[in-house]
Amino acid sequence: MRGEAAQAEFAACVRCDPVLALRLQLLPVDFGAQPDLLRALLLAAPVAAGTAQVNYAGRWRQSIGVAHLAQALGVRSGAVDVEAAWTAGLAHNLADYLDTDIMPPAHAADWLEALDADGWLADAVRYHAEPLARGRAAHPLVRIVQLAYQLATRADAVDSVDVRAALAALQMGAGEAAQLLAESQVQVRQLAQRFGLVDAVAQSSGGGFDRLARLYAAQAAQSALHGHFRQSDGSSSQIFGLLQDSLRALFGIEHTCLFAPAVDGTLRLTTLIPAEAGLRALAIPPDDGHSALPRALARNAPQQFERGETDAALVDEQIARLLGVARFLCQPLALHDGQMGVLVVGDALPGLGLSPLWRFTLAEYSELLRPAAVPAAAPPVVLQPVTPAAAQGDDIPRDRVRRAIHEVANPLTIMRNYVNLLSDKLGADSAVQRDLGIISDEIERVARIVRGITLAEETAVPAASLELVSVNSVVSELVRMALGTLFAPNKVNVQIDLNPDVPPMPLQKDLLKQVLFNLAKNAVEAMHAGGHLKFITRLVAVDGQRQIEIEVADTGPGLPAAVASHLFEPVISEKGGDHAGLGLTISRSLVERLNGHLSCTSTPQGTHFLIRLPTLQNGQAPLTTTRYGSM
């Protein structure tokens, strides 16, 4: 990709790929100015591997053969543009490369309508296999592609009556056609050898090596995508422009729009992504359980909509109609002002929300928002040394801290890679994918903590952005994550009692998750012989303000009076091991950063910790109650 010669060579290679050549022509992005995005596109493109490569090689050789013949017939007749003839010939069997569950073969040519205002190119692909007699009066491009297809796929084509009649219409004879066919076959063999698609394709086992190759391709694509997003100057228009370019290139997504909570609490179209003007007339209540948009916000998870669903909201049907799509994906998306919006992605393939590359693209977008994030409610927690004696002599040198942080990043990357491998290997089992998603989220949470330590060492700690978070979902996710690793091994039965009226609220999810895990871990350690642990969420009114309560209650022996009197003060822990006596101090500080309050009551029958969080954060507009916050 460096220098004119390399770019010309690259263009010649892509010209021989039936899918990538069309994708590059269809994309409005100037890839010459965006090599990072181009590399991400090429590395992320699906490539046939193992035994599937045999069928792929056969389809590809047919594509090249028809393209070469169509181009030669176009040059000989002078009736059509030779590049259009090559493109139509290359794409004649486009349906063989597409997922026919998403687009039936009969509609594969629809992809090409944007390349030719008159539609002749799409017609050439659409009717390439029709009998030659039917196309006798059709546009020359249609007739040339039909003829090229017959010559390339029929053994006796040159001697048949219909082919000779079609050749005569182009003022060509059978001998000349035979010569063109022979030249085409030589060209196909040469290109097949060059690209490793010869007749005797090596059939790999499709085992570990193939998976490792796909993994490294995915990692390289992520690196290229990271470089693409680093072009941002921080402005909203450029950030969303980079995001749209990525969606077009990597996922073929052309139709998008963005909704966000307005002053009155309803979801309305924003101007951050250009969209159909008619969408501005829509205002979606956040408690509309039929619409996929409020559900995505309430559950903080992608939601799919398809036109024709019997119980779908009519507003979703209208959005799909105005976007000109048959289906769309609603993806929760953080915005500059700390609110959560909904990115509506038209004609998204099923399962897109689970794609590792999709999640990475959104993570890169979110990373650009960090410099402009909403200020945190309180400054970062600074823990003082436990005793004056430990202040000087026990400090860890900063260079050791930096080295340790650097080394932590390597196993985190390995773990993330293996999670991706497992995700690909284990298929579409929703329960398994959900567990892997939790593992991936926890790895990313550790990475964010490590990045935060690095930034604290080098610069001021940046303010953290707020997310629209379902407190019930955080509790459910924590219990599911710790069930087999913390609760069950210690003979602790867990009960959750979640009020479905608890609304999503803007806060820092990682902080709440850390507090709940600290409290759960302390409770398990207090119940040495096992016991019962209960998580409860409820809505309460305190001084006329609506608040959310989270109660964590255990059936342990209770706290000794000496411990209870200094419960939230940093002390030397009597537990030994890796316990520093700071867990509850950190937990209270984290709750205070969430504008909340942490309290505790303890009796010989058990200990109850109570977290109270205001439903409004940092002057945010109130959110209408939704009934989709429980799980």
Backbone torsions as a table, in degrees:
resi	resn	phi	psi	omega
1	MET	NA	5.3	179.7
2	ARG	-109.8	123.8	179.4
3	GLY	91.3	154.3	-177.0
4	GLU	-64.3	-37.4	-179.2
5	ALA	-64.6	-43.2	179.8
6	ALA	-65.0	-39.5	-179.5
7	GLN	-67.1	-37.9	178.1
8	ALA	-65.3	-40.7	178.5
9	GLU	-64.7	-40.8	178.5
10	PHE	-62.9	-44.6	179.7
11	ALA	-61.1	-36.9	179.1
12	ALA	-66.3	-35.2	177.8
13	CYS	-69.6	-48.9	-178.0
14	VAL	-63.1	-31.7	179.8
15	ARG	-59.1	-22.6	-178.6
16	CYS	-94.8	4.5	179.0
17	ASP	-104.0	116.3	-174.4
18	PRO	-60.6	-32.5	-176.6
19	VAL	-89.8	-51.6	-176.1
20	LEU	-65.2	-36.6	179.3
21	ALA	-59.7	-41.2	179.5
22	LEU	-72.7	-39.4	-179.7
23	ARG	-61.3	-41.8	-179.9
24	LEU	-67.1	-36.2	178.0
25	GLN	-70.0	-33.2	-176.4
26	LEU	-80.7	-23.0	-177.1
27	LEU	-78.1	134.3	178.9
28	PRO	-79.9	0.5	-175.9
29	VAL	-79.6	140.2	175.2
30	ASP	-84.4	96.0	-175.5
31	PHE	-72.4	-20.8	177.4
32	GLY	-60.9	-31.5	179.5
33	ALA	-93.3	-3.8	-176.9
34	GLN	-133.4	65.6	-177.8
35	PRO	-62.7	-28.8	179.8
36	ASP	-63.0	-44.8	-179.8
37	LEU	-67.7	-35.3	177.6
38	LEU	-63.8	-43.5	178.4
39	ARG	-62.9	-40.0	178.4
40	ALA	-62.1	-40.2	178.6
41	LEU	-61.5	-47.6	-176.2
42	LEU	-67.3	-40.9	-177.5
43	LEU	-72.6	-29.9	-178.2
44	ALA	-87.9	-11.2	-177.9
45	ALA	-64.2	135.6	179.6
46	PRO	-65.8	133.7	-179.0
47	VAL	-124.2	135.3	178.5
48	ALA	-63.7	138.1	-179.3
49	ALA	-136.4	157.9	177.1
50	GLY	63.3	-141.0	-176.9
51	THR	-65.9	-24.8	179.5
52	ALA	-66.1	-19.4	-178.0
53	GLN	-68.8	-24.3	179.4
54	VAL	-63.5	-51.2	178.3
55	ASN	-64.0	-38.6	179.4
56	TYR	-62.2	-43.3	-178.8
57	ALA	-61.3	-40.2	177.9
58	GLY	-63.4	-44.6	178.1
59	ARG	-62.7	-41.7	-177.9
60	TRP	-65.6	-42.0	179.7
61	ARG	-63.3	-35.3	176.3
62	GLN	-67.0	-40.9	178.4
63	SER	-58.4	-48.9	-177.3
64	ILE	-66.7	-40.2	-179.1
65	GLY	-62.5	-46.2	179.7
66	VAL	-67.2	-38.4	179.6
67	ALA	-62.9	-44.6	-179.1
68	HIS	-64.4	-42.6	179.7
69	LEU	-67.7	-41.9	179.4
70	ALA	-61.8	-40.6	178.1
71	GLN	-65.4	-43.5	-180.0
72	ALA	-64.8	-40.8	177.6
73	LEU	-65.9	-35.9	176.8
74	GLY	-65.5	-41.7	176.9
75	VAL	-64.4	-43.1	-176.6
76	ARG	-67.6	-40.1	-176.8
77	SER	-84.4	-29.0	-176.8
78	GLY	68.6	15.7	-173.9
79	ALA	-93.4	-15.2	-175.8
80	VAL	-139.9	164.8	173.4
81	ASP	-69.9	128.7	-172.9
82	VAL	-69.0	-32.1	177.4
83	GLU	-68.2	-38.1	176.2
84	ALA	-64.2	-38.4	178.6
85	ALA	-64.0	-42.7	178.0
86	TRP	-62.3	-47.4	-178.0
87	THR	-61.6	-45.3	-179.3
88	ALA	-65.1	-40.2	177.7
89	GLY	-66.0	-41.5	180.0
90	LEU	-63.8	-35.2	-174.7
91	ALA	-96.6	5.4	-173.2
92	HIS	-58.8	-34.4	179.4
93	ASN	-107.7	36.1	-178.0
94	LEU	-55.9	-35.4	-178.9
95	ALA	-58.1	-27.4	-179.7
96	ASP	-67.9	-21.6	-177.7
97	TYR	-97.2	-8.9	-174.9
98	LEU	-96.5	160.7	172.7
99	ASP	-78.0	104.7	-173.6
100	THR	-70.0	-13.0	174.4
101	ASP	-71.6	-25.7	-179.6
102	ILE	-91.1	-44.9	179.6
103	MET	-131.0	114.9	178.0
104	PRO	-58.4	149.8	-178.2
105	PRO	-53.5	-34.0	-177.3
106	ALA	-63.7	-20.3	-176.3
107	HIS	-107.2	7.4	-178.0
108	ALA	-60.7	-35.1	-179.0
109	ALA	-66.3	-16.6	179.9
110	ASP	-60.6	-26.9	178.9
111	TRP	-61.3	-25.4	-171.8
112	LEU	-91.9	-4.4	-174.6
113	GLU	-63.4	-26.8	-179.8
114	ALA	-73.8	-13.0	-177.5
115	LEU	-88.7	-13.1	-173.9
116	ASP	-146.8	113.2	-175.3
117	ALA	-59.9	-32.5	-178.0
118	ASP	-87.1	-12.0	176.0
119	GLY	82.0	10.2	-178.1
120	TRP	-67.6	-37.5	-178.6
121	LEU	-63.8	-46.1	178.4
122	ALA	-62.9	-38.8	178.2
123	ASP	-63.3	-38.7	-179.8
124	ALA	-61.1	-38.6	177.7
125	VAL	-73.8	-41.0	-175.7
126	ARG	-63.9	-37.1	-172.7
127	TYR	-111.8	17.7	-172.8
128	HIS	-61.4	-30.3	-175.6
129	ALA	-97.1	3.6	178.7
130	GLU	-69.8	152.3	177.1
131	PRO	-55.8	141.9	-177.3
132	LEU	-58.7	-32.6	-178.2
133	ALA	-63.6	-32.4	179.8
134	ARG	-67.9	-27.8	-176.8
135	GLY	-99.7	16.7	-173.8
136	ARG	-58.5	-35.1	-179.3
137	ALA	-107.0	11.4	-177.9
138	ALA	-75.2	173.5	178.0
139	HIS	-57.7	144.3	-177.4
140	PRO	-53.7	-35.5	-179.5
141	LEU	-64.8	-38.6	177.9
142	VAL	-64.1	-44.8	-177.7
143	ARG	-66.5	-37.1	-178.5
144	ILE	-68.7	-41.9	179.5
145	VAL	-68.3	-38.7	175.5
146	GLN	-59.3	-45.3	-178.6
147	LEU	-66.3	-42.9	178.9
148	ALA	-61.5	-39.6	179.5
149	TYR	-64.2	-44.0	179.3
150	GLN	-63.2	-43.9	-179.4
151	LEU	-64.4	-37.3	-175.3
152	ALA	-79.4	-25.4	-171.1
153	THR	-113.2	-13.1	-179.9
154	ARG	-107.8	127.0	-176.7
155	ALA	-63.9	-35.3	-175.9
156	ASP	-107.5	25.5	-171.1
157	ALA	-60.1	-43.5	-174.2
158	VAL	-63.3	-28.6	-177.9
159	ASP	-91.2	-3.0	-176.5
160	SER	-83.7	152.1	-175.9
161	VAL	-65.3	-44.6	-175.7
162	ASP	-66.4	-36.8	178.9
163	VAL	-68.9	-40.7	179.5
164	ARG	-64.8	-36.5	177.6
165	ALA	-65.5	-40.9	178.7
166	ALA	-66.7	-36.0	176.5
167	LEU	-66.2	-40.1	-179.8
168	ALA	-63.0	-35.2	178.5
169	ALA	-64.4	-24.5	176.4
170	LEU	-97.8	10.3	179.5
171	GLN	59.6	46.5	177.8
172	MET	-129.6	153.4	178.9
173	GLY	-107.0	171.2	-177.8
174	ALA	-64.7	-37.1	-179.2
175	GLY	-63.3	-43.8	179.0
176	GLU	-65.3	-38.7	178.1
177	ALA	-64.3	-39.5	178.1
178	ALA	-62.7	-38.3	178.3
179	GLN	-65.1	-43.4	178.0
180	LEU	-62.4	-39.2	-179.8
181	LEU	-64.8	-42.5	179.3
182	ALA	-63.7	-41.5	178.5
183	GLU	-64.7	-37.7	178.9
184	SER	-64.5	-42.5	-179.5
185	GLN	-63.8	-37.3	176.6
186	VAL	-64.0	-44.2	-179.8
187	GLN	-61.4	-41.8	-179.8
188	VAL	-63.4	-44.0	180.0
189	ARG	-62.0	-42.3	-179.2
190	GLN	-64.1	-44.3	179.5
191	LEU	-68.0	-36.1	178.5
192	ALA	-63.0	-40.7	177.1
193	GLN	-65.8	-40.5	-178.5
194	ARG	-62.9	-40.2	-175.1
195	PHE	-99.3	9.0	176.6
196	GLY	72.5	29.5	-178.9
197	LEU	-120.5	44.8	178.8
198	VAL	-74.5	173.2	-175.7
199	ASP	-58.5	-44.6	-177.4
200	ALA	-89.1	78.5	-179.5
201	VAL	-77.8	129.9	177.4
202	ALA	-66.3	129.1	-178.6
203	GLN	-97.8	106.7	179.2
204	SER	-80.3	168.4	-176.9
205	SER	-78.2	-12.6	-176.8
206	GLY	69.3	24.0	-176.0
207	GLY	-92.8	-138.6	-172.8
208	GLY	-60.8	-37.5	-177.5
209	PHE	-64.5	-43.6	178.8
210	ASP	-61.7	-43.5	179.4
211	ARG	-64.0	-39.5	179.1
212	LEU	-65.1	-39.6	178.2
213	ALA	-62.7	-43.2	178.9
214	ARG	-64.9	-37.7	179.4
215	LEU	-61.9	-47.3	-178.9
216	TYR	-67.2	-34.4	175.1
217	ALA	-62.4	-41.8	178.9
218	ALA	-64.7	-41.8	179.2
219	GLN	-64.8	-39.5	178.2
220	ALA	-66.4	-37.9	176.9
221	ALA	-63.5	-40.4	178.0
222	GLN	-63.7	-39.6	178.4
223	SER	-62.7	-43.4	178.9
224	ALA	-64.7	-40.6	179.1
225	LEU	-64.7	-38.6	176.6
226	HIS	-58.8	-44.2	177.5
227	GLY	-62.5	-36.4	178.9
228	HIS	-62.4	-45.6	-178.2
229	PHE	-72.6	-20.5	-180.0
230	ARG	-72.4	-4.4	176.8
231	GLN	-74.7	-9.8	-172.4
232	SER	-66.6	143.0	173.2
233	ASP	-97.5	6.1	177.7
234	GLY	94.5	-9.6	-179.8
235	SER	-76.4	147.8	-177.7
236	SER	-60.7	-42.6	-176.5
237	SER	-61.9	-40.8	-179.1
238	GLN	-73.1	-38.2	179.6
239	ILE	-60.1	-46.7	-179.3
240	PHE	-72.4	-28.4	173.5
241	GLY	-64.4	-43.4	177.2
242	LEU	-63.6	-38.9	178.8
243	LEU	-64.6	-44.3	179.7
244	GLN	-64.0	-41.0	177.1
245	ASP	-59.1	-41.3	-179.7
246	SER	-66.0	-41.9	-179.5
247	LEU	-64.3	-40.2	178.4
248	ARG	-64.5	-47.4	-172.7
249	ALA	-70.6	-47.8	-171.0
250	LEU	-85.4	-30.5	-172.7
251	PHE	-124.6	2.9	178.3
252	GLY	66.5	26.5	-175.9
253	ILE	-92.7	119.2	-178.4
254	GLU	-105.9	-28.2	-171.6
255	HIS	-113.0	112.8	179.7
256	THR	-138.6	158.2	169.9
257	CYS	-155.0	168.1	-174.4
258	LEU	-133.3	125.6	175.3
259	PHE	-109.8	147.7	179.0
260	ALA	-147.3	156.4	178.6
261	PRO	-62.7	129.4	175.9
262	ALA	-89.6	-177.7	-178.3
263	VAL	-59.9	-35.7	-179.2
264	ASP	-82.9	4.9	177.1
265	GLY	91.2	-14.2	-179.8
266	THR	-79.5	157.5	176.9
267	LEU	-86.3	125.5	-179.4
268	ARG	-132.5	158.3	179.5
269	LEU	-65.1	138.1	174.4
270	THR	-101.6	167.0	178.6
271	THR	-94.8	4.6	-177.1
272	LEU	-67.5	-29.1	175.7
273	ILE	-124.3	123.1	179.4
274	PRO	-59.4	136.8	-178.0
275	ALA	-151.5	173.8	179.7
276	GLU	-58.4	134.5	-176.1
277	ALA	-61.2	-31.3	-178.5
278	GLY	-61.1	-24.1	-179.7
279	LEU	-67.2	-19.8	-178.6
280	ARG	-67.7	-20.1	-178.2
281	ALA	-78.3	-8.3	-174.3
282	LEU	-92.1	138.2	174.6
283	ALA	-136.0	113.8	-172.3
284	ILE	-104.9	118.9	177.3
285	PRO	-61.4	140.5	-178.4
286	PRO	-69.9	-11.0	178.0
287	ASP	-104.3	17.7	176.8
288	ASP	-77.2	98.0	-176.2
289	GLY	-69.7	-13.5	-179.8
290	HIS	-84.0	-27.5	-175.8
291	SER	-83.0	140.2	-179.8
292	ALA	-70.7	-23.4	-176.8
293	LEU	-69.1	-54.1	176.6
294	PRO	-62.7	-33.3	178.0
295	ARG	-62.0	-39.7	179.7
296	ALA	-62.4	-40.6	179.1
297	LEU	-69.0	-45.5	-176.7
298	ALA	-64.0	-40.0	-177.5
299	ARG	-91.4	-8.8	-177.0
300	ASN	50.8	45.1	-178.2
301	ALA	-151.4	151.0	-179.7
302	PRO	-61.3	142.8	177.6
303	GLN	-128.6	137.8	-176.2
304	GLN	-102.0	142.6	174.0
305	PHE	-130.7	140.4	176.4
306	GLU	-133.5	134.4	-177.2
307	ARG	-61.5	142.4	178.9
308	GLY	96.2	-4.9	177.9
309	GLU	-65.2	133.0	-171.8
310	THR	-68.6	-32.9	-176.3
311	ASP	-104.6	14.2	-178.3
312	ALA	-77.4	156.7	177.0
313	ALA	-71.4	141.7	178.5
314	LEU	-63.7	-30.0	179.6
315	VAL	-64.5	-32.0	176.8
316	ASP	-67.7	-38.9	175.1
317	GLU	-60.1	-40.0	-179.1
318	GLN	-69.2	-38.9	177.4
319	ILE	-61.7	-45.1	179.4
320	ALA	-61.5	-41.6	-179.7
321	ARG	-64.4	-44.7	-178.9
322	LEU	-68.0	-32.3	176.3
323	LEU	-77.4	-18.9	-177.5
324	GLY	74.7	38.2	-177.0
325	VAL	-128.0	162.0	178.7
326	ALA	-94.3	-19.8	-178.9
327	ARG	-154.5	161.0	172.8
328	PHE	-152.1	158.9	177.9
329	LEU	-110.4	133.3	176.1
330	CYS	-101.2	113.7	-176.4
331	GLN	-112.8	116.9	174.5
332	PRO	-59.1	139.0	-173.2
333	LEU	-144.9	128.3	177.5
334	ALA	-71.5	143.7	180.0
335	LEU	-115.3	170.8	-176.8
336	HIS	-59.6	-35.0	-173.8
337	ASP	-84.7	8.6	179.1
338	GLY	89.7	-10.8	176.9
339	GLN	-77.9	168.5	173.8
340	MET	-108.5	128.4	174.4
341	GLY	-105.5	-178.7	177.6
342	VAL	-125.1	115.5	174.8
343	LEU	-84.5	118.9	179.3
344	VAL	-97.5	118.0	-172.7
345	VAL	-112.1	111.6	-175.3
346	GLY	-77.2	142.1	177.1
347	ASP	53.1	39.7	176.2
348	ALA	-74.3	138.5	178.8
349	LEU	-66.8	144.8	176.8
350	PRO	-56.9	138.7	-179.8
351	GLY	84.0	2.2	-178.4
352	LEU	-59.4	-38.4	-178.0
353	GLY	-62.0	-20.1	178.9
354	LEU	-94.0	-5.5	-177.4
355	SER	-67.1	130.2	177.7
356	PRO	-58.9	-38.0	-179.6
357	LEU	-68.5	-34.7	175.8
358	TRP	-62.7	-47.0	-179.4
359	ARG	-64.1	-37.2	179.9
360	PHE	-67.3	-39.8	178.1
361	THR	-59.6	-44.6	179.3
362	LEU	-67.5	-34.9	177.9
363	ALA	-65.3	-40.1	177.5
364	GLU	-64.5	-40.6	176.0
365	TYR	-60.6	-46.6	-178.1
366	SER	-62.5	-34.5	-179.4
367	GLU	-61.5	-33.2	-180.0
368	LEU	-69.0	-20.4	-178.4
369	LEU	-81.8	-14.2	-172.4
370	ARG	-58.2	-43.7	-178.9
371	PRO	-61.7	-27.0	-177.1
372	ALA	-107.5	24.4	-174.5
373	ALA	-71.3	161.8	177.5
374	VAL	-67.6	134.5	-179.3
375	PRO	-59.8	144.3	178.2
376	ALA	-70.3	157.9	-175.6
377	ALA	-69.0	-26.8	-178.1
378	ALA	-146.7	157.7	-179.8
379	PRO	-64.8	158.4	179.7
380	PRO	-57.7	150.5	-179.3
381	VAL	-69.9	129.2	174.5
382	VAL	-115.6	111.1	-176.4
383	LEU	-85.2	127.0	177.5
384	GLN	-82.2	154.7	176.3
385	PRO	-57.6	149.2	-176.6
386	VAL	-65.0	-42.1	179.3
387	THR	-137.2	152.3	178.7
388	PRO	-58.1	-30.2	-177.5
389	ALA	-65.6	-27.1	-176.7
390	ALA	-89.8	-2.9	-169.7
391	ALA	-63.6	-44.1	-171.3
392	GLN	-99.9	-51.1	-171.0
393	GLY	-70.5	-26.1	-174.6
394	ASP	-96.8	1.7	178.9
395	ASP	-62.7	137.9	176.2
396	ILE	-86.6	128.2	179.8
397	PRO	-56.4	143.4	-175.5
398	ARG	-62.8	-33.7	-179.7
399	ASP	-65.9	-33.2	176.4
400	ARG	-68.7	-38.0	177.0
401	VAL	-61.7	-46.8	-179.0
402	ARG	-62.2	-42.4	179.6
403	ARG	-63.6	-42.0	-179.7
404	ALA	-63.1	-42.8	179.3
405	ILE	-62.9	-42.6	179.2
406	HIS	-61.5	-42.0	-178.7
407	GLU	-70.1	-31.9	178.4
408	VAL	-62.3	-34.0	-176.8
409	ALA	-61.7	-32.6	-177.3
410	ASN	-66.5	-53.4	177.8
411	PRO	-63.7	-29.7	176.2
412	LEU	-62.2	-43.2	178.3
413	THR	-63.2	-42.1	178.6
414	ILE	-62.2	-44.6	179.5
415	MET	-62.4	-42.3	178.9
416	ARG	-61.6	-41.6	179.9
417	ASN	-63.5	-42.2	-179.0
418	TYR	-70.0	-31.5	173.8
419	VAL	-62.5	-43.3	177.2
420	ASN	-61.2	-41.0	178.3
421	LEU	-62.0	-46.4	179.6
422	LEU	-62.4	-38.5	179.5
423	SER	-60.9	-43.5	178.2
424	ASP	-67.6	-39.0	-173.4
425	LYS	-72.9	-35.9	-172.2
426	LEU	-89.7	-3.6	170.7
427	GLY	77.9	-151.6	-168.4
428	ALA	-98.4	16.5	177.7
429	ASP	-60.5	116.2	-171.6
430	SER	-64.1	-38.9	-179.5
431	ALA	-65.7	-43.7	179.2
432	VAL	-64.8	-44.9	-179.5
433	GLN	-63.4	-34.0	178.0
434	ARG	-66.5	-41.9	177.5
435	ASP	-63.4	-44.0	178.6
436	LEU	-63.6	-35.2	176.9
437	GLY	-63.2	-39.1	177.2
438	ILE	-64.1	-44.9	178.4
439	ILE	-59.3	-45.5	-179.8
440	SER	-61.7	-41.7	179.1
441	ASP	-63.7	-39.4	-179.6
442	GLU	-68.6	-37.4	175.9
443	ILE	-62.1	-43.4	179.5
444	GLU	-65.9	-34.4	178.4
445	ARG	-65.1	-41.8	176.1
446	VAL	-62.1	-41.1	179.7
447	ALA	-62.2	-39.0	179.2
448	ARG	-66.8	-38.0	177.4
449	ILE	-62.9	-43.2	-179.8
450	VAL	-64.5	-43.1	178.3
451	ARG	-62.4	-36.8	178.8
452	GLY	-64.1	-38.2	177.3
453	ILE	-65.5	-41.2	179.6
454	THR	-61.0	-46.2	179.9
455	LEU	-65.5	-36.7	179.6
456	ALA	-65.8	-32.5	178.2
457	GLU	-70.7	-33.7	-170.9
458	GLU	-101.6	-37.6	-176.5
459	THR	-142.4	-175.7	173.5
460	ALA	-67.1	144.0	-179.6
461	VAL	-68.2	127.1	-178.7
462	PRO	-71.4	153.3	175.8
463	ALA	-67.7	143.4	-178.5
464	ALA	-91.1	144.1	179.7
465	SER	-82.8	153.8	179.3
466	LEU	-93.0	149.7	174.5
467	GLU	-121.5	152.1	172.0
468	LEU	-81.6	106.3	-167.3
469	VAL	-116.0	136.2	170.2
470	SER	-86.9	111.7	179.6
471	VAL	-59.1	-40.2	178.5
472	ASN	-59.9	-40.0	179.5
473	SER	-65.6	-37.6	178.5
474	VAL	-62.9	-43.9	178.9
475	VAL	-63.1	-47.0	-179.4
476	SER	-61.0	-42.1	-178.9
477	GLU	-65.6	-40.6	179.2
478	LEU	-63.1	-45.3	-179.0
479	VAL	-63.3	-44.4	179.9
480	ARG	-62.5	-40.6	-177.5
481	MET	-66.9	-38.5	-172.9
482	ALA	-96.1	-4.2	-173.7
483	LEU	-58.8	-49.7	-175.9
484	GLY	-87.9	-10.6	-175.8
485	THR	-111.2	-23.8	-177.4
486	LEU	-122.3	-49.3	-172.8
487	PHE	-77.2	-58.1	-176.0
488	ALA	-59.5	-45.8	-179.5
489	PRO	-61.6	-23.6	-179.2
490	ASN	-103.2	15.0	175.7
491	LYS	58.1	42.3	178.9
492	VAL	-108.3	120.1	174.5
493	ASN	-85.1	138.8	-175.2
494	VAL	-118.1	136.6	175.2
495	GLN	-127.4	137.2	175.4
496	ILE	-120.7	133.9	179.7
497	ASP	-127.9	93.9	-171.4
498	LEU	-107.1	124.3	178.6
499	ASN	-74.8	117.8	-176.9
500	PRO	-67.9	-12.9	179.0
501	ASP	-84.7	-3.8	177.2
502	VAL	-66.3	118.9	-174.5
503	PRO	-83.0	158.7	168.7
504	PRO	-61.0	149.7	-179.2
505	MET	-142.6	150.8	-179.7
506	PRO	-79.1	115.6	176.5
507	LEU	-158.0	179.5	178.0
508	GLN	-93.1	106.9	-172.5
509	LYS	-59.9	-41.4	-176.9
510	ASP	-60.3	-37.6	-179.1
511	LEU	-65.2	-46.4	179.6
512	LEU	-62.7	-41.6	-179.9
513	LYS	-63.2	-40.0	179.5
514	GLN	-64.7	-41.5	179.3
515	VAL	-62.1	-48.6	-178.2
516	LEU	-62.4	-39.1	179.3
517	PHE	-67.2	-40.5	177.4
518	ASN	-59.5	-45.2	-179.4
519	LEU	-65.8	-40.8	179.6
520	ALA	-65.2	-41.9	-179.0
521	LYS	-65.0	-42.4	177.2
522	ASN	-62.3	-40.1	-179.3
523	ALA	-64.2	-44.1	179.8
524	VAL	-62.7	-40.9	-179.4
525	GLU	-68.1	-26.4	179.6
526	ALA	-76.4	-26.1	-178.5
527	MET	-97.8	80.2	-171.9
528	HIS	-61.1	-35.4	-177.3
529	ALA	-102.8	19.4	-177.7
530	GLY	92.4	173.6	-178.9
531	GLY	168.5	-152.4	-174.4
532	HIS	-128.4	133.9	179.6
533	LEU	-126.5	133.6	-175.2
534	LYS	-128.6	134.6	173.6
535	PHE	-111.6	128.6	-178.7
536	ILE	-130.4	136.2	170.8
537	THR	-120.6	145.2	179.3
538	ARG	-155.2	163.7	173.2
539	LEU	-103.5	132.5	179.3
540	VAL	-135.2	162.0	175.3
541	ALA	-112.0	123.7	179.6
542	VAL	-126.0	117.1	-178.8
543	ASP	53.2	40.5	177.8
544	GLY	78.0	3.2	-179.5
545	GLN	-112.4	134.4	178.9
546	ARG	-75.9	130.8	-179.5
547	GLN	-132.1	160.4	175.9
548	ILE	-105.6	130.1	175.2
549	GLU	-106.7	136.6	172.0
550	ILE	-123.0	118.5	-179.3
551	GLU	-109.4	133.3	175.3
552	VAL	-120.3	109.8	-172.4
553	ALA	-122.3	133.8	177.3
554	ASP	-119.8	170.8	179.0
555	THR	-111.6	32.9	178.9
556	GLY	-75.5	-175.8	-175.8
557	PRO	-77.6	-0.1	-177.9
558	GLY	86.8	170.5	-177.0
559	LEU	-96.0	138.5	173.0
560	PRO	-60.8	150.2	-177.4
561	ALA	-57.6	-38.8	-178.5
562	ALA	-64.8	-34.1	179.4
563	VAL	-76.9	-43.0	-177.1
564	ALA	-61.7	-32.6	-177.7
565	SER	-71.6	-21.1	179.5
566	HIS	-124.0	35.2	-167.4
567	LEU	-60.6	-41.4	-174.1
568	PHE	-102.7	19.1	177.2
569	GLU	-102.1	143.7	178.1
570	PRO	-69.7	119.8	-180.0
571	VAL	-135.1	167.6	174.3
572	ILE	-73.7	122.2	-177.8
573	SER	-72.1	143.8	175.8
574	GLU	-90.6	1.4	-177.5
575	LYS	-78.1	-25.1	-177.2
576	GLY	75.5	-168.5	178.1
577	GLY	63.3	-130.6	-175.2
578	ASP	-96.3	18.7	-177.6
579	HIS	-91.1	123.7	-177.9
580	ALA	-101.4	-2.1	-179.0
581	GLY	74.3	18.1	-176.0
582	LEU	-112.9	-3.6	-171.8
583	GLY	-56.9	-48.6	-177.2
584	LEU	-75.0	-30.4	174.4
585	THR	-62.5	-46.5	178.4
586	ILE	-63.5	-42.2	-177.9
587	SER	-60.9	-46.6	179.3
588	ARG	-62.8	-41.2	179.9
589	SER	-62.7	-40.2	179.4
590	LEU	-66.3	-40.9	177.8
591	VAL	-63.1	-39.2	177.7
592	GLU	-64.9	-33.5	175.1
593	ARG	-65.3	-23.8	176.4
594	LEU	-89.5	12.8	-178.6
595	ASN	66.6	21.2	-176.6
596	GLY	-109.7	-169.4	-178.5
597	HIS	-140.3	137.2	178.8
598	LEU	-116.8	127.3	179.1
599	SER	-134.0	169.0	-176.1
600	CYS	-145.8	139.0	168.5
601	THR	-127.5	138.0	-175.1
602	SER	-137.7	135.0	175.7
603	THR	-133.6	170.2	176.4
604	PRO	-61.3	-14.2	179.0
605	GLN	-91.1	-6.7	179.0
606	GLY	151.1	172.4	-178.6
607	THR	-120.4	136.0	-179.7
608	HIS	-121.2	119.7	171.5
609	PHE	-100.9	138.0	-176.9
610	LEU	-126.3	121.2	175.7
611	ILE	-104.3	129.6	173.8
612	ARG	-118.9	126.2	-178.8
613	LEU	-124.6	132.8	174.8
614	PRO	-70.1	144.7	179.3
615	THR	-73.1	-14.8	176.8
616	LEU	-108.3	138.6	-179.9
617	GLN	-127.5	128.3	172.5
618	ASN	54.2	41.7	175.7
619	GLY	73.3	18.5	180.0
620	GLN	-68.5	151.9	175.7
621	ALA	-65.9	146.3	-179.9
622	PRO	-63.6	148.8	179.7
623	LEU	-104.9	135.5	177.4
624	THR	-67.9	140.2	-178.5
625	THR	-60.4	136.2	175.8
626	THR	-123.5	151.0	-178.3
627	ARG	-100.1	28.5	-179.9
628	TYR	-121.6	37.7	-178.8
629	GLY	-112.1	8.1	-170.6
630	SER	-84.3	-37.2	-176.1
631	MET	-137.2	NA	NA
